[in-house]
Amino acid sequence: MNITVKNTTPDTARITLVGELQDGSFDAKVMAETAVPYTPYWDKQLEQRIIYIQPDPEQLASILAALNDRRLSLDELQNYGSAAGGTSSIPV
């Protein structure tokens, strides 16, 4: 199954911050690009990445499920983000 999410554009400046936690799970938060912290956002995180997509809550839940089930990697997800606008079809 694929979901189609809007890529962010410079005028909207919204991103999805995705974190991999020490227990192997993932979490994510859609926020303004200017709100991204310079320090870790989640306790006990291994990594966090900025992805230039703007999913709705249902789409974000599907993306997180795919990450947690290892059907999607952070590297693959990052390839779908774009500051150029448009949409991305993400296999989840």
Buried (B, 14 or more C-beta within 10 A) or exposed (E): EEBEBBBBBEEBBBBBBBBBBEEEEBBBBBBEBEEEEEEEBBEEBEEBBEBBBBBEEEBBEBBBEBBBEEEBEBEEBBEBBBEEEEEBEBEB
